[in-house]
Amino acid sequence: MRSRRSSGRQRGGSEPPEFLIDRSLGRVALPAALREAGLVVRTLAEVYGEQAAQDVEDHQWITLAAGNDWVVPCKDDRIRRRPAEREALTEGRVRAFCLTNANLGFAQQAEYFVRNRFRIIQASRKPGPYLYGVAATGETARRRDVTPSMT
C-alpha cells in the first residue's frame, strides 16, 4: 500500500498538483490568478502567518513543500545554487518552476504562470527533483539541474 501525503493526494495521480507560492511572487495577484484558473494554491503567509512568512528561511519552506508534495513556483533561479536550498530541493525531490525573467511585474508573472499552467501540471507528474524555466511564449521550458554537482 502506498503512503499518502498530508493533502491526501498521491504523487503522479491524475489530479492537478497543489502549489506553494514563493514569497517573492507575492501573495495576492499570482495566487488569485492561479486560483481563478482552477488550481489549488497556498502562499507562505497562509501557511506560516503574515510575520513568520517573512522570516522563514527558503530551505525551510522548500522542505515543507516537499513533505506535502506541493509544486513550487518561484522567480529566484539562484535557489538551485545555494547549498541549503539545493539540498532541500534534491532531498525532497521538489518539482519547481521558475520564471525565466525575474524582472516582471506581478500581473506579468501571473500571466506567465497561467499561460503555462497545463505544461506545468503535465511536467509536475514526473518525479523530481527538477527546476523548469517558465517563459512568456508558452513554449516547453528548459529543465535545469538541481543536483549537488551544480554550482
Secondary structure as GFF3:
##gff-version 3
##sequence-region A 1 151
A	DSSP	beta_strand	18	21	.	.	.	ID=ss1
A	DSSP	three_ten_helix	23	25	.	.	.	ID=ss2
A	DSSP	alpha_helix	29	36	.	.	.	ID=ss3
A	DSSP	beta_strand	40	43	.	.	.	ID=ss4
A	DSSP	alpha_helix	44	48	.	.	.	ID=ss5
A	DSSP	alpha_helix	50	55	.	.	.	ID=ss6
A	DSSP	alpha_helix	58	67	.	.	.	ID=ss7
A	DSSP	beta_strand	72	74	.	.	.	ID=ss8
A	DSSP	three_ten_helix	77	80	.	.	.	ID=ss9
A	DSSP	alpha_helix	83	91	.	.	.	ID=ss10
A	DSSP	beta_strand	95	99	.	.	.	ID=ss11
A	DSSP	alpha_helix	106	115	.	.	.	ID=ss12
A	DSSP	alpha_helix	117	123	.	.	.	ID=ss13
A	DSSP	beta_strand	130	134	.	.	.	ID=ss14
A	DSSP	beta_strand	143	144	.	.	.	ID=ss15
###
